[in-house]
Amino acid sequence: MRISIPLNRIRPELTSSQNRVRWEKLRSFLFGSRTSYGLVTNVLLYMVLIAIGFVYLYPLLFMFVTSLKSPTDLLNPMVQWIPSEVYAGNYEKAFRVLNYPQTLASSLLISVVPSLIQAVVASVVGYGLARYRFPGKNLILILLLATFIIPAQNTVIPQMLTYRRYGLLGSIYSLILPAVGGQGFRSAIFILIFYQTFQSLPKVLEEAARLDGASDLTIFLRIAVPAAVPAYIISIIFSTVWYWNETYLTVIFLEGGIQSLPMQLSKFVQAYENLYPPGTVNIFDRLNEAVKLSGTFLNILPLLIIYFVLQKWFVESVERSGVTGQ
C-alpha cells in the first residue's frame, strides 16, 4: 500500500528550513561565529585601530611634512599637507647644527653599550632569583621593587657624590659601571622580566641536564639563555630607548663631556643662532619651524629605524614573554 504526502505540505517545511539556514549564514557572516569574527566586528575593530593609529601617527606625519616645506610654503596658508616642492635645506641646516655624525655616534655609545650590558646582568640576577634558594631572597626582591618605585631624583645626589669620589663624572663609565652592577636605568623591571621568564621554564629540563653531568653555568648558557631570547630582545630595545631619551641623569653624570642627540637638541636654538647669527643671514637661513622639526625628526630617526627593523621580533617577544608555563 502506497502512502502519498501532498506536495503542498512538504514545500512549506523545505522553505522554512532553507530560510533558517540562510539566516544562520547571514548572521554568521555579519556577526561572526565561535571560530571567526563577523563583518560588523571586523569593521568596528579596524575603525578603532585606524583611529588609534592616526592619533599616534599624526604628529609624526605633521613633523615630516613640515620639515620638507620651504620658507615660502611656510608663509603660504594654502600649503598644508603637500608642499609645493621638496625642500631639503632644512635637513642640511639641522644636520650641521646637530653635528650629526659625531653626535649620533655618541648617542649610540651611551645607549646601546649600557643596554647590552644591562640585559646580560639582569638575566644573570633574574636567573639566580628564580632558580636558587638562599637567605634574604625576598628582601632582595623587595629592594629591587623599591629601586624601581623610588624616583631617580631622590638618589641622584648620592650617586653623583659617589661618582665624583671615584672620578667617574664626565666619563662613559658613569653609565657602564652601574649597568655592570645591575643598577642601570630601570634595571629592576628587566630583572623582574627575566625572573618571570626563568620561573616559567620547566625544571625538568634542568634536572635532565644535571643527570647528564651539566654544570650550573652550562645549564644557564645552553638551556636558560635560548629560552629567554624574547626577554633579551625586549630588555635591549626598551633599555636602548630609555637610555637614548634620558637627559636628566645623563647631563648630570656626563657633565657635558659627551653630547647625545637629545642633549644637543635641547640647545638647538642657541646652536643654530651661533652658526647662523641673526641679522647676517637672509630669509632662507633664518630659524623657523621647519628647521626645528627637521632636527627633531633626525633625533628620533635612529629609533624609528630600530623599531621597523626589529618590529617582527619585538612583537613575537612580547607575546612569548607574556606566556607562563610550568
ZADO-1210 file (C-alpha; in nm, 4 decimals, padded with zeros to 6 digits):
<atoms>
<atom x="00.0000" y="00.0000" z="00.0000" code="MET" pos="1"/>
<atom x="00.1478" y="00.3322" z="-00.1100" code="ARG" pos="2"/>
<atom x="00.1255" y="00.6368" z="00.1138" code="ILE" pos="3"/>
<atom x="00.1321" y="00.9725" z="-00.0607" code="SER" pos="4"/>
<atom x="00.2111" y="01.3014" z="00.1068" code="ILE" pos="5"/>
<atom x="00.0743" y="01.6149" z="-00.0522" code="PRO" pos="6"/>
<atom x="00.3427" y="01.8373" z="-00.2024" code="LEU" pos="7"/>
<atom x="00.1775" y="02.1462" z="-00.0624" code="ASN" pos="8"/>
<atom x="00.2670" y="02.0218" z="00.2900" code="ARG" pos="9"/>
<atom x="00.6338" y="01.9388" z="00.2073" code="ILE" pos="10"/>
<atom x="00.7217" y="02.2628" z="00.0310" code="ARG" pos="11"/>
<atom x="00.6458" y="02.4932" z="00.3283" code="PRO" pos="12"/>
<atom x="00.8682" y="02.2782" z="00.5509" code="GLU" pos="13"/>
<atom x="01.1541" y="02.2872" z="00.2976" code="LEU" pos="14"/>
<atom x="01.1162" y="02.6615" z="00.2513" code="THR" pos="15"/>
<atom x="01.1238" y="02.7219" z="00.6263" code="SER" pos="16"/>
<atom x="01.4362" y="02.5064" z="00.6674" code="SER" pos="17"/>
<atom x="01.6136" y="02.6832" z="00.3806" code="GLN" pos="18"/>
<atom x="01.5264" y="03.0222" z="00.5218" code="ASN" pos="19"/>
<atom x="01.6630" y="02.9183" z="00.8605" code="ARG" pos="20"/>
<atom x="01.9930" y="02.8037" z="00.7034" code="VAL" pos="21"/>
<atom x="02.0223" y="03.1251" z="00.5051" code="ARG" pos="22"/>
<atom x="01.9561" y="03.3346" z="00.8120" code="TRP" pos="23"/>
<atom x="02.2228" y="03.1458" z="01.0089" code="GLU" pos="24"/>
<atom x="02.4754" y="03.2006" z="00.7303" code="LYS" pos="25"/>
<atom x="02.3882" y="03.5699" z="00.7095" code="LEU" pos="26"/>
<atom x="02.4122" y="03.6106" z="01.0872" code="ARG" pos="27"/>
<atom x="02.7465" y="03.4272" z="01.0948" code="SER" pos="28"/>
<atom x="02.8768" y="03.6459" z="00.8102" code="PHE" pos="29"/>
<atom x="02.7716" y="03.9694" z="00.9784" code="LEU" pos="30"/>
<atom x="02.8274" y="03.8986" z="01.3473" code="PHE" pos="31"/>
<atom x="03.0673" y="03.6045" z="01.3404" code="GLY" pos="32"/>
<atom x="03.0703" y="03.2638" z="01.4995" code="SER" pos="33"/>
<atom x="03.2672" y="03.0807" z="01.7642" code="ARG" pos="34"/>
<atom x="03.5670" y="03.0410" z="01.5343" code="THR" pos="35"/>
<atom x="03.5709" y="03.3677" z="01.3409" code="SER" pos="36"/>
<atom x="03.4777" y="03.7346" z="01.3575" code="TYR" pos="37"/>
<atom x="03.1948" y="03.8700" z="01.1506" code="GLY" pos="38"/>
<atom x="03.1943" y="04.1597" z="00.9076" code="LEU" pos="39"/>
<atom x="03.0484" y="04.4055" z="01.1595" code="VAL" pos="40"/>
<atom x="03.3047" y="04.3092" z="01.4246" code="THR" pos="41"/>
<atom x="03.5937" y="04.3391" z="01.1800" code="ASN" pos="42"/>
<atom x="03.4758" y="04.6798" z="01.0559" code="VAL" pos="43"/>
<atom x="03.4425" y="04.8144" z="01.4104" code="LEU" pos="44"/>
<atom x="03.7799" y="04.6666" z="01.5085" code="LEU" pos="45"/>
<atom x="03.9614" y="04.8179" z="01.2116" code="TYR" pos="46"/>
<atom x="03.7926" y="05.1540" z="01.2680" code="MET" pos="47"/>
<atom x="03.9202" y="05.1587" z="01.6266" code="VAL" pos="48"/>
<atom x="04.2714" y="05.0533" z="01.5183" code="LEU" pos="49"/>
<atom x="04.2804" y="05.3179" z="01.2430" code="ILE" pos="50"/>
<atom x="04.1669" y="05.5855" z="01.4895" code="ALA" pos="51"/>
<atom x="04.4335" y="05.4854" z="01.7436" code="ILE" pos="52"/>
<atom x="04.6989" y="05.4652" z="01.4720" code="GLY" pos="53"/>
<atom x="04.6027" y="05.8092" z="01.3430" code="PHE" pos="54"/>
<atom x="04.6370" y="05.9592" z="01.6925" code="VAL" pos="55"/>
<atom x="04.9919" y="05.8240" z="01.7187" code="TYR" pos="56"/>
<atom x="05.0993" y="05.8839" z="01.3590" code="LEU" pos="57"/>
<atom x="04.9528" y="06.2317" z="01.3108" code="TYR" pos="58"/>
<atom x="05.2322" y="06.4164" z="01.4991" code="PRO" pos="59"/>
<atom x="05.4968" y="06.2178" z="01.3120" code="LEU" pos="60"/>
<atom x="05.3384" y="06.2857" z="00.9729" code="LEU" pos="61"/>
<atom x="05.2930" y="06.6537" z="01.0550" code="PHE" pos="62"/>
<atom x="05.6575" y="06.6767" z="01.1634" code="MET" pos="63"/>
<atom x="05.7863" y="06.5078" z="00.8479" code="PHE" pos="64"/>
<atom x="05.5691" y="06.7084" z="00.6061" code="VAL" pos="65"/>
<atom x="05.6501" y="07.0407" z="00.7744" code="THR" pos="66"/>
<atom x="06.0216" y="06.9624" z="00.7732" code="SER" pos="67"/>
<atom x="06.0096" y="06.9390" z="00.3924" code="LEU" pos="68"/>
<atom x="05.8498" y="07.2802" z="00.3454" code="LYS" pos="69"/>
<atom x="06.0457" y="07.5735" z="00.2107" code="SER" pos="70"/>
<atom x="06.0182" y="07.9164" z="00.3782" code="PRO" pos="71"/>
<atom x="05.7762" y="08.0175" z="00.1012" code="THR" pos="72"/>
<atom x="05.5475" y="07.7215" z="00.1782" code="ASP" pos="73"/>
<atom x="05.5594" y="07.8016" z="00.5488" code="LEU" pos="74"/>
<atom x="05.4329" y="08.1537" z="00.4808" code="LEU" pos="75"/>
<atom x="05.1654" y="08.0335" z="00.2391" code="ASN" pos="76"/>
<atom x="04.8442" y="07.9414" z="00.4324" code="PRO" pos="77"/>
<atom x="04.7203" y="07.7416" z="00.1312" code="MET" pos="78"/>
<atom x="05.0010" y="07.4873" z="00.1653" code="VAL" pos="79"/>
<atom x="04.9026" y="07.2354" z="00.4324" code="GLN" pos="80"/>
<atom x="04.9941" y="06.8692" z="00.3765" code="TRP" pos="81"/>
<atom x="05.1510" y="06.8701" z="00.0305" code="ILE" pos="82"/>
<atom x="05.4495" y="07.1068" z="-00.0136" code="PRO" pos="83"/>
<atom x="05.4878" y="07.2764" z="-00.3482" code="SER" pos="84"/>
<atom x="05.8442" y="07.1420" z="-00.3585" code="GLU" pos="85"/>
<atom x="06.0584" y="06.9019" z="-00.1580" code="VAL" pos="86"/>
<atom x="06.2978" y="07.1330" z="00.0236" code="TYR" pos="87"/>
<atom x="06.5977" y="06.9552" z="00.1762" code="ALA" pos="88"/>
<atom x="06.7647" y="07.2705" z="00.3032" code="GLY" pos="89"/>
<atom x="06.6023" y="07.2315" z="00.6450" code="ASN" pos="90"/>
<atom x="06.7712" y="06.8962" z="00.6959" code="TYR" pos="91"/>
<atom x="07.1042" y="07.0314" z="00.5765" code="GLU" pos="92"/>
<atom x="07.0920" y="07.3080" z="00.8368" code="LYS" pos="93"/>
<atom x="06.9761" y="07.0745" z="01.1143" code="ALA" pos="94"/>
<atom x="07.2465" y="06.8239" z="01.0154" code="PHE" pos="95"/>
<atom x="07.5145" y="07.0913" z="01.0580" code="ARG" pos="96"/>
<atom x="07.3715" y="07.2357" z="01.3789" code="VAL" pos="97"/>
<atom x="07.3428" y="06.8962" z="01.5470" code="LEU" pos="98"/>
<atom x="07.6894" y="06.7897" z="01.4255" code="ASN" pos="99"/>
<atom x="07.5007" y="06.4756" z="01.3358" code="TYR" pos="100"/>
<atom x="07.7668" y="06.2084" z="01.2629" code="PRO" pos="101"/>
<atom x="07.9638" y="06.2699" z="01.5818" code="GLN" pos="102"/>
<atom x="07.6551" y="06.3218" z="01.7996" code="THR" pos="103"/>
<atom x="07.4887" y="06.0111" z="01.6584" code="LEU" pos="104"/>
<atom x="07.7960" y="05.8014" z="01.7395" code="ALA" pos="105"/>
<atom x="07.7971" y="05.9393" z="02.0943" code="SER" pos="106"/>
<atom x="07.4259" y="05.8633" z="02.1337" code="SER" pos="107"/>
<atom x="07.4757" y="05.5039" z="02.0213" code="LEU" pos="108"/>
<atom x="07.7682" y="05.4688" z="02.2608" code="LEU" pos="109"/>
<atom x="07.5801" y="05.5872" z="02.5690" code="ILE" pos="110"/>
<atom x="07.2603" y="05.3963" z="02.4840" code="SER" pos="111"/>
<atom x="07.3455" y="05.0675" z="02.3113" code="VAL" pos="112"/>
<atom x="07.6543" y="04.9650" z="02.5129" code="VAL" pos="113"/>
<atom x="07.4944" y="05.0069" z="02.8608" code="PRO" pos="114"/>
<atom x="07.1756" y="04.8412" z="02.7311" code="SER" pos="115"/>
<atom x="07.3595" y="04.5279" z="02.6193" code="LEU" pos="116"/>
<atom x="07.5489" y="04.5055" z="02.9472" code="ILE" pos="117"/>
<atom x="07.2328" y="04.5681" z="03.1468" code="GLN" pos="118"/>
<atom x="07.0432" y="04.2913" z="02.9660" code="ALA" pos="119"/>
<atom x="07.3202" y="04.0373" z="03.0385" code="VAL" pos="120"/>
<atom x="07.3495" y="04.1335" z="03.4066" code="VAL" pos="121"/>
<atom x="06.9712" y="04.1432" z="03.4552" code="ALA" pos="122"/>
<atom x="06.9406" y="03.7923" z="03.3091" code="SER" pos="123"/>
<atom x="07.2039" y="03.6562" z="03.5493" code="VAL" pos="124"/>
<atom x="07.0377" y="03.8196" z="03.8503" code="VAL" pos="125"/>
<atom x="06.6910" y="03.7114" z="03.7375" code="GLY" pos="126"/>
<atom x="06.8075" y="03.3533" z="03.6890" code="TYR" pos="127"/>
<atom x="06.9653" y="03.3421" z="04.0334" code="GLY" pos="128"/>
<atom x="06.6493" y="03.4725" z="04.1991" code="LEU" pos="129"/>
<atom x="06.4268" y="03.2358" z="04.0046" code="ALA" pos="130"/>
<atom x="06.6244" y="02.9114" z="04.0418" code="ARG" pos="131"/>
<atom x="06.8108" y="02.9266" z="04.3736" code="TYR" pos="132"/>
<atom x="06.7007" y="02.9499" z="04.7347" code="ARG" pos="133"/>
<atom x="06.9135" y="03.1464" z="04.9780" code="PHE" pos="134"/>
<atom x="06.8604" y="03.3644" z="05.2874" code="PRO" pos="135"/>
<atom x="06.7389" y="03.7159" z="05.2137" code="GLY" pos="136"/>
<atom x="06.5944" y="03.6344" z="04.8726" code="LYS" pos="137"/>
<atom x="06.2606" y="03.8011" z="04.9457" code="ASN" pos="138"/>
<atom x="06.4381" y="04.1050" z="05.0872" code="LEU" pos="139"/>
<atom x="06.6353" y="04.1412" z="04.7637" code="ILE" pos="140"/>
<atom x="06.3143" y="04.1290" z="04.5601" code="LEU" pos="141"/>
<atom x="06.1616" y="04.3999" z="04.7801" code="ILE" pos="142"/>
<atom x="06.4701" y="04.6181" z="04.7411" code="LEU" pos="143"/>
<atom x="06.4581" y="04.5703" z="04.3638" code="LEU" pos="144"/>
<atom x="06.0978" y="04.6882" z="04.3585" code="LEU" pos="145"/>
<atom x="06.1956" y="04.9843" z="04.5758" code="ALA" pos="146"/>
<atom x="06.4648" y="05.0917" z="04.3283" code="THR" pos="147"/>
<atom x="06.2001" y="05.0915" z="04.0554" code="PHE" pos="148"/>
<atom x="05.9395" y="05.2804" z="04.2577" code="ILE" pos="149"/>
<atom x="06.1665" y="05.5460" z="04.4107" code="ILE" pos="150"/>
<atom x="06.2176" y="05.8372" z="04.1653" code="PRO" pos="151"/>
<atom x="06.5690" y="05.8835" z="04.0314" code="ALA" pos="152"/>
<atom x="06.5692" y="06.2440" z="04.1528" code="GLN" pos="153"/>
<atom x="06.5812" y="06.1189" z="04.5129" code="ASN" pos="154"/>
<atom x="06.9001" y="05.9191" z="04.4601" code="THR" pos="155"/>
<atom x="07.0864" y="06.1315" z="04.2074" code="VAL" pos="156"/>
<atom x="07.2796" y="06.3357" z="04.4661" code="ILE" pos="157"/>
<atom x="07.4308" y="06.0310" z="04.6482" code="PRO" pos="158"/>
<atom x="07.5128" y="05.8789" z="04.3101" code="GLN" pos="159"/>
<atom x="07.6772" y="06.1976" z="04.1869" code="MET" pos="160"/>
<atom x="07.8865" y="06.2300" z="04.5042" code="LEU" pos="161"/>
<atom x="07.9940" y="05.8656" z="04.4780" code="THR" pos="162"/>
<atom x="08.0896" y="05.9001" z="04.1129" code="TYR" pos="163"/>
<atom x="08.2834" y="06.2168" z="04.1870" code="ARG" pos="164"/>
<atom x="08.4763" y="06.0431" z="04.4644" code="ARG" pos="165"/>
<atom x="08.5897" y="05.7737" z="04.2218" code="TYR" pos="166"/>
<atom x="08.6466" y="06.0112" z="03.9295" code="GLY" pos="167"/>
<atom x="08.3649" y="05.8772" z="03.7110" code="LEU" pos="168"/>
<atom x="08.1803" y="06.2016" z="03.6389" code="LEU" pos="169"/>
<atom x="08.2154" y="06.3147" z="03.2809" code="GLY" pos="170"/>
<atom x="08.3057" y="05.9633" z="03.1657" code="SER" pos="171"/>
<atom x="08.1088" y="05.6932" z="02.9894" code="ILE" pos="172"/>
<atom x="08.1936" y="05.4649" z="03.2806" code="TYR" pos="173"/>
<atom x="07.9405" y="05.6541" z="03.4933" code="SER" pos="174"/>
<atom x="07.6761" y="05.4794" z="03.2804" code="LEU" pos="175"/>
<atom x="07.8508" y="05.1479" z="03.2162" code="ILE" pos="176"/>
<atom x="07.9591" y="05.0591" z="03.5708" code="LEU" pos="177"/>
<atom x="07.6057" y="05.0906" z="03.7206" code="PRO" pos="178"/>
<atom x="07.4798" y="04.8644" z="03.4407" code="ALA" pos="179"/>
<atom x="07.7531" y="04.6122" z="03.5266" code="VAL" pos="180"/>
<atom x="07.6339" y="04.6174" z="03.8875" code="GLY" pos="181"/>
<atom x="07.2686" y="04.5734" z="03.7927" code="GLY" pos="182"/>
<atom x="07.1815" y="04.9358" z="03.8753" code="GLN" pos="183"/>
<atom x="07.1392" y="05.0894" z="03.5312" code="GLY" pos="184"/>
<atom x="06.8385" y="05.2915" z="03.4208" code="PHE" pos="185"/>
<atom x="06.5305" y="05.0988" z="03.5404" code="ARG" pos="186"/>
<atom x="06.7249" y="04.7753" z="03.5800" code="SER" pos="187"/>
<atom x="06.4670" y="04.6439" z="03.8278" code="ALA" pos="188"/>
<atom x="06.1984" y="04.5987" z="03.5643" code="ILE" pos="189"/>
<atom x="06.4347" y="04.3977" z="03.3416" code="PHE" pos="190"/>
<atom x="06.5396" y="04.1778" z="03.6337" code="ILE" pos="191"/>
<atom x="06.1720" y="04.1091" z="03.7046" code="LEU" pos="192"/>
<atom x="06.1123" y="04.0259" z="03.3365" code="ILE" pos="193"/>
<atom x="06.3932" y="03.7677" z="03.3413" code="PHE" pos="194"/>
<atom x="06.2779" y="03.6443" z="03.6821" code="TYR" pos="195"/>
<atom x="05.9304" y="03.5726" z="03.5447" code="GLN" pos="196"/>
<atom x="06.0749" y="03.4173" z="03.2280" code="THR" pos="197"/>
<atom x="06.3004" y="03.1754" z="03.4152" code="PHE" pos="198"/>
<atom x="06.0222" y="03.0961" z="03.6636" code="GLN" pos="199"/>
<atom x="05.8105" y="02.9699" z="03.3738" code="SER" pos="200"/>
<atom x="06.0932" y="02.7497" z="03.2422" code="LEU" pos="201"/>
<atom x="06.0207" y="02.3798" z="03.3165" code="PRO" pos="202"/>
<atom x="06.2517" y="02.2487" z="03.5862" code="LYS" pos="203"/>
<atom x="06.2595" y="01.9036" z="03.4298" code="VAL" pos="204"/>
<atom x="06.4948" y="02.0378" z="03.1615" code="LEU" pos="205"/>
<atom x="06.7494" y="02.1441" z="03.4220" code="GLU" pos="206"/>
<atom x="06.7111" y="01.8211" z="03.6155" code="GLU" pos="207"/>
<atom x="06.7716" y="01.6178" z="03.2994" code="ALA" pos="208"/>
<atom x="07.0807" y="01.8260" z="03.2223" code="ALA" pos="209"/>
<atom x="07.2176" y="01.7740" z="03.5744" code="ARG" pos="210"/>
<atom x="07.1711" y="01.3992" z="03.5350" code="LEU" pos="211"/>
<atom x="07.3866" y="01.4222" z="03.2226" code="ASP" pos="212"/>
<atom x="07.6580" y="01.5967" z="03.4261" code="GLY" pos="213"/>
<atom x="07.5994" y="01.9561" z="03.3154" code="ALA" pos="214"/>
<atom x="07.7203" y="02.2315" z="03.5465" code="SER" pos="215"/>
<atom x="07.5130" y="02.5311" z="03.6544" code="ASP" pos="216"/>
<atom x="07.6902" y="02.7536" z="03.4031" code="LEU" pos="217"/>
<atom x="07.6277" y="02.5065" z="03.1212" code="THR" pos="218"/>
<atom x="07.2589" y="02.4842" z="03.2132" code="ILE" pos="219"/>
<atom x="07.2291" y="02.8614" z="03.2138" code="PHE" pos="220"/>
<atom x="07.4058" y="02.9095" z="02.8799" code="LEU" pos="221"/>
<atom x="07.2538" y="02.6159" z="02.6895" code="ARG" pos="222"/>
<atom x="06.9033" y="02.5924" z="02.8355" code="ILE" pos="223"/>
<atom x="06.8056" y="02.9133" z="03.0124" code="ALA" pos="224"/>
<atom x="06.9551" y="03.1683" z="02.7708" code="VAL" pos="225"/>
<atom x="06.7994" y="03.0225" z="02.4498" code="PRO" pos="226"/>
<atom x="06.4613" y="03.0064" z="02.6234" code="ALA" pos="227"/>
<atom x="06.4925" y="03.3708" z="02.7318" code="ALA" pos="228"/>
<atom x="06.5665" y="03.5185" z="02.3884" code="VAL" pos="229"/>
<atom x="06.2325" y="03.7090" z="02.3849" code="PRO" pos="230"/>
<atom x="06.3170" y="03.8639" z="02.7223" code="ALA" pos="231"/>
<atom x="06.6603" y="03.9661" z="02.5909" code="TYR" pos="232"/>
<atom x="06.5065" y="04.1371" z="02.2878" code="ILE" pos="233"/>
<atom x="06.2517" y="04.3257" z="02.4979" code="ILE" pos="234"/>
<atom x="06.5140" y="04.4324" z="02.7506" code="SER" pos="235"/>
<atom x="06.7616" y="04.5553" z="02.4890" code="ILE" pos="236"/>
<atom x="06.5009" y="04.7520" z="02.2917" code="ILE" pos="237"/>
<atom x="06.3364" y="04.9182" z="02.5913" code="PHE" pos="238"/>
<atom x="06.6676" y="04.9849" z="02.7621" code="SER" pos="239"/>
<atom x="06.8126" y="05.1432" z="02.4474" code="THR" pos="240"/>
<atom x="06.5113" y="05.3729" z="02.4111" code="VAL" pos="241"/>
<atom x="06.5254" y="05.4760" z="02.7786" code="TRP" pos="242"/>
<atom x="06.8988" y="05.5423" z="02.7701" code="TYR" pos="243"/>
<atom x="06.8525" y="05.7352" z="02.4455" code="TRP" pos="244"/>
<atom x="06.5761" y="05.9599" z="02.5798" code="ASN" pos="245"/>
<atom x="06.7233" y="06.0084" z="02.9282" code="GLU" pos="246"/>
<atom x="06.8706" y="06.3559" z="02.9508" code="THR" pos="247"/>
<atom x="06.8328" y="06.4461" z="03.3173" code="TYR" pos="248"/>
<atom x="07.0711" y="06.1864" z="03.4601" code="LEU" pos="249"/>
<atom x="07.2906" y="06.1805" z="03.1502" code="THR" pos="250"/>
<atom x="07.3630" y="06.5526" z="03.1700" code="VAL" pos="251"/>
<atom x="07.4497" y="06.5230" z="03.5397" code="ILE" pos="252"/>
<atom x="07.6726" y="06.2172" z="03.5114" code="PHE" pos="253"/>
<atom x="07.8473" y="06.3070" z="03.1851" code="LEU" pos="254"/>
<atom x="07.8841" y="06.6778" z="03.2709" code="GLU" pos="255"/>
<atom x="07.8804" y="06.7746" z="02.9039" code="GLY" pos="256"/>
<atom x="08.1779" y="06.5552" z="02.8230" code="GLY" pos="257"/>
<atom x="07.9723" y="06.3528" z="02.5755" code="ILE" pos="258"/>
<atom x="07.6899" y="06.5084" z="02.3759" code="GLN" pos="259"/>
<atom x="07.3965" y="06.2923" z="02.2697" code="SER" pos="260"/>
<atom x="07.1313" y="06.3850" z="02.0146" code="LEU" pos="261"/>
<atom x="06.8617" y="06.4676" z="02.2752" code="PRO" pos="262"/>
<atom x="07.1116" y="06.6819" z="02.4667" code="MET" pos="263"/>
<atom x="07.2155" y="06.8628" z="02.1503" code="GLN" pos="264"/>
<atom x="06.8520" y="06.9080" z="02.0513" code="LEU" pos="265"/>
<atom x="06.7708" y="07.0733" z="02.3842" code="SER" pos="266"/>
<atom x="07.0045" y="07.3595" z="02.2917" code="LYS" pos="267"/>
<atom x="06.9223" y="07.3562" z="01.9216" code="PHE" pos="268"/>
<atom x="06.8075" y="07.7201" z="01.9076" code="VAL" pos="269"/>
<atom x="07.1257" y="07.8525" z="02.0656" code="GLN" pos="270"/>
<atom x="07.3471" y="07.6325" z="01.8475" code="ALA" pos="271"/>
<atom x="07.1616" y="07.7486" z="01.5348" code="TYR" pos="272"/>
<atom x="07.1993" y="08.1159" z="01.6246" code="GLU" pos="273"/>
<atom x="07.5705" y="08.0608" z="01.6832" code="ASN" pos="274"/>
<atom x="07.6033" y="07.9040" z="01.3407" code="LEU" pos="275"/>
<atom x="07.3678" y="08.1477" z="01.1661" code="TYR" pos="276"/>
<atom x="07.3858" y="08.4768" z="01.3636" code="PRO" pos="277"/>
<atom x="07.0666" y="08.6863" z="01.3466" code="PRO" pos="278"/>
<atom x="07.0907" y="08.9876" z="01.1168" code="GLY" pos="279"/>
<atom x="07.3614" y="08.8339" z="00.8995" code="THR" pos="280"/>
<atom x="07.1513" y="08.5786" z="00.7096" code="VAL" pos="281"/>
<atom x="06.8704" y="08.6034" z="00.4574" code="ASN" pos="282"/>
<atom x="06.5160" y="08.4757" z="00.4980" code="ILE" pos="283"/>
<atom x="06.6064" y="08.1253" z="00.3796" code="PHE" pos="284"/>
<atom x="06.8651" y="08.0804" z="00.6553" code="ASP" pos="285"/>
<atom x="06.6561" y="08.2105" z="00.9449" code="ARG" pos="286"/>
<atom x="06.5432" y="07.9724" z="01.2147" code="LEU" pos="287"/>
<atom x="06.1855" y="07.8576" z="01.1544" code="ASN" pos="288"/>
<atom x="05.9507" y="07.5783" z="01.2496" code="GLU" pos="289"/>
<atom x="06.0605" y="07.3546" z="00.9616" code="ALA" pos="290"/>
<atom x="06.4253" y="07.3608" z="01.0719" code="VAL" pos="291"/>
<atom x="06.3281" y="07.2782" z="01.4317" code="LYS" pos="292"/>
<atom x="06.1114" y="06.9858" z="01.3203" code="LEU" pos="293"/>
<atom x="06.3909" y="06.8646" z="01.0926" code="SER" pos="294"/>
<atom x="06.6230" y="06.8477" z="01.3923" code="GLY" pos="295"/>
<atom x="06.3569" y="06.6668" z="01.5942" code="THR" pos="296"/>
<atom x="06.2997" y="06.4166" z="01.3138" code="PHE" pos="297"/>
<atom x="06.6734" y="06.3495" z="01.2844" code="LEU" pos="298"/>
<atom x="06.6749" y="06.2874" z="01.6582" code="ASN" pos="299"/>
<atom x="06.4070" y="06.0165" z="01.6510" code="ILE" pos="300"/>
<atom x="06.5102" y="05.8689" z="01.3138" code="LEU" pos="301"/>
<atom x="06.7517" y="05.6067" z="01.4602" code="PRO" pos="302"/>
<atom x="06.4807" y="05.4850" z="01.6994" code="LEU" pos="303"/>
<atom x="06.2321" y="05.4572" z="01.4118" code="LEU" pos="304"/>
<atom x="06.4819" y="05.2545" z="01.2115" code="ILE" pos="305"/>
<atom x="06.5446" y="05.0241" z="01.5072" code="ILE" pos="306"/>
<atom x="06.1713" y="04.9741" z="01.5538" code="TYR" pos="307"/>
<atom x="06.0960" y="04.8993" z="01.1881" code="PHE" pos="308"/>
<atom x="06.3904" y="04.6598" z="01.1598" code="VAL" pos="309"/>
<atom x="06.3126" y="04.4721" z="01.4823" code="LEU" pos="310"/>
<atom x="05.9325" y="04.5045" z="01.4715" code="GLN" pos="311"/>
<atom x="05.8666" y="04.1390" z="01.3898" code="LYS" pos="312"/>
<atom x="06.0967" y="04.0050" z="01.6621" code="TRP" pos="313"/>
<atom x="05.9713" y="04.2652" z="01.9082" code="PHE" pos="314"/>
<atom x="05.6045" y="04.1672" z="01.8677" code="VAL" pos="315"/>
<atom x="05.6866" y="03.7965" z="01.8890" code="GLU" pos="316"/>
<atom x="05.8979" y="03.8581" z="02.2004" code="SER" pos="317"/>
<atom x="05.6182" y="04.0478" z="02.3735" code="VAL" pos="318"/>
<atom x="05.3738" y="03.7663" z="02.3001" code="GLU" pos="319"/>
<atom x="05.6123" y="03.4903" z="02.4076" code="ARG" pos="320"/>
<atom x="05.7367" y="03.6627" z="02.7206" code="SER" pos="321"/>
<atom x="05.3792" y="03.7014" z="02.8434" code="GLY" pos="322"/>
<atom x="05.3114" y="03.3269" z="02.8302" code="VAL" pos="323"/>
<atom x="05.3662" y="03.1418" z="03.1570" code="THR" pos="324"/>
<atom x="05.4495" y="02.7747" z="03.1626" code="GLY" pos="325"/>
<atom x="05.5136" y="02.5170" z="03.4304" code="GLN" pos="326"/>
</atoms>
